[in-house]
Amino acid sequence: MNPIISQPTPSTEPAPGRPSASQPRELDLFAFVLMLLRHLPFILGCGAVALLFMTINMLRAKPRYASTAVMIVPQNSFDRKVSAELSMGAAGLLSGGTGSNLELYVDMVKSRTVADRIIDDYDLKTVYNNKNIEQDELTLASRTKIESEREGLIRVTVEDTSRDRAAALANDYFHQLDLLNSHLVLSSVGEERAYLERELLKEKDALADAEVALKQTQETTSGVPPEAVASAQLTALELTRVQLRGDQVKLDALLTGETEENPEVIRLRGEINGLTRQLSELQNGSASASNGTPTSQVPEQTLLYARRLRDVKFHEELYGLLEKEFEEAKQQEAKTPSIVQVLDPAVPSLHKAWPPRTYYCILAAIFGTVVGVVLVALWALIGAYMRHPENAEKLRQLKALYRK
């Protein structure tokens, strides 16, 4: 009789206190424990085999070493215009609405651009032996841990089979971040400088044309100066045009690195609209001087001379303004600083970070023991099922059919 499951008697009438063949069989826990004790060597052998297998794998596996580098996130590290643009673009990522660029820096460290540069610098394609660059990126990401703290620190921990390479990879993350940020700053400032340079050349040509037109007008009008009334009107018109053109140039230069939602852009657009209306009134003659004389009543020759003189002054003022802005952009481009400050550079580690051999070996031994218990129980259940009279008869019939 099976020690785990009680069997029915082969008699047609069940004895008192015994179940019939049609009655369900019950599990005897005490008999189950006794069976496990009888097969204890087999169960322990399964655990020992699993432990031996895991130990061999752990001895063959290449250990990995972890190195950590720590960076301080400066609050004003970006150029003002680049920082405003990036901060507005990543407003949803900034924690607590404090305006900190911490999460923005973390996302940049995790970017694909940084990962690809590191893979190329250290030839990780050969080290990881993957099929394509995407798998190399996934492998590097799985071995890299990037953490941020509220105090403004970023920790990068990299695991690698080489102590020295693990430290070099952790440090290279911040080096590549420095290069990436410098490129963003230089690109923004460089675009503004190039735009101002083009506008400066255009204004230089416009000033030369205005001077030639003034000379021709002097020859036709004998150099007659504008009257006092016209002078006041045209001076106001000249200043308005200069201010309007200057605001337009500032707005165009600002839009090379800013968005329409920037407060400075909104302010300049409001000023431009007001100056445009004021200039329209002055040109149409609706505005007048203190004595009430409109511009439209100024003698034609005198007005023509004043306009030519006004054009020369306008282009002179605008050329000087552009030249000043251009020099400031060149200085800003030349003094762009490095923004990454490394607090603790990574150093080669003396301790292994992976694999945890003791932990894996204990799990393997437990798993092997459980498998041994399951095999013993399954063996006993199959044996009890096959020894049942009805099942034994079916098995006999199957054997007879197989022989035929």
C-alpha positions, 0 to 999 in steps of 0.5 A, a space after each residue: 500500500 502507498 505510504 501517502 495515499 490510502 488505497 481501497 481493498 480489492 473486495 467488492 464489498 468494502 470492510 467497515 471503516 475502509 473506503 470503497 474504490 469509488 470513494 476519494 482517497 485522502 492524503 496522509 501527511 504523516 506518511 508523506 513526512 516519513 516518505 520524505 525522510 526515507 528519500 532524504 538522501 535523494 532530496 539533499 542530493 538534488 540540492 547539492 547538484 544545484 549548488 555545485 552547478 551554481 558554484 561552477 557558474 559563479 566561478 566561471 562568470 567574470 566579476 564586475 566592479 562598480 565605481 561611482 562619480 559625483 557631480 555638483 549641479 551649479 544653479 547658474 551654469 548655463 548661459 542666461 539665454 540657453 538656460 532660459 530656453 532649456 528650463 522652459 522646455 523642461 518645465 514639466 521635469 523640474 521637481 517642486 517648481 524650484 527652477 532647478 536644472 537638476 532633472 534636466 541634467 539627469 536627462 542629459 546624462 541619460 541621453 543617447 548622445 552621451 551613451 553613443 559617445 562613451 561606446 565609441 570612446 572605449 570601443 564597447 562594441 568589442 567589449 559587449 560583443 553585441 550585434 548592433 549599437 542599440 544592444 550596446 546602449 541597452 547593455 551600458 544602461 543596464 550596468 549604469 545607475 544614475 541617481 539625483 539628490 535634492 541637494 543638487 548632486 548627481 551620482 553615476 555608478 558604472 559596473 564593468 569587468 575591468 576596475 579601471 574601465 569602470 572608473 573611466 566610464 563613470 568619469 566619462 559621463 560627466 566629461 561628455 555632459 560637459 562637452 554637450 552643454 558647451 556645444 549647446 551654449 556655443 551654438 546659441 551664442 554663435 547663432 546670435 553672433 552670426 545673425 548680428 554680423 549679417 545685419 551689420 554688413 547690411 546696415 553698412 551698405 544701407 548707410 553708404 547708400 543714404 550718404 550718397 542720396 544725401 549728397 545728391 540732394 544737397 547738390 539739387 537743393 543747394 544744401 538748404 537746411 530744414 526749417 525749425 518746425 520740420 526739424 522737430 517733426 523729423 527728429 521725432 520721426 528719426 528717433 522713432 524709426 531708430 528705436 523701432 528698428 533697434 527693437 526689431 533687430 533685438 527681437 530677431 536676435 532674441 528669437 534665434 535662441 528663445 521662444 514666443 513665450 519668453 517675457 523679453 520677447 513679449 515686452 519687445 513686441 508690445 514696444 514695437 506695436 506702439 512705436 509702429 503706431 507712433 511712426 505711422 502718425 508721424 509719417 501721415 502728418 496727423 502728429 504735429 509740433 508744439 506750434 501745431 504745424 503738420 509735417 505734410 505742409 513743409 515745403 517739398 525741397 526742404 522736406 526732401 533734404 531733411 529726409 535724406 539727412 534723417 536717413 543718414 542719421 538713422 543708419 548711423 545710429 542703427 549701425 552703432 547699435 548693431 556694432 555694439 551688440 555684435 561686440 558683446 556677442 563676440 565677447 560672450 562667445 569667447 568667455 563661455 565657461 565649463 559648467 560641470 563641477 565634479 565633486 568626487 571623481 570615480 576611482 577603481 574599486 577593490 571589491 566586486 559588485 557582481 555576482 553575489 556568489 553566496 546569495 546565488 549559491 544559497 538560492 540554488 541549494 534551496 531551489 534544488 531541494 524543493 525540486 527534489 521534494 517535488 520529484 519524490 512526491 510526484 514519483 509517489 503519486 504516480 506509483 500510487 495511481 498505477 498500483 490502483 486495481 482499475 488503473 493496473 488493469 488498464 495498464 495491462 491492456 495497454 501493454 497487450 495492445 503494444 505487444 500486438 
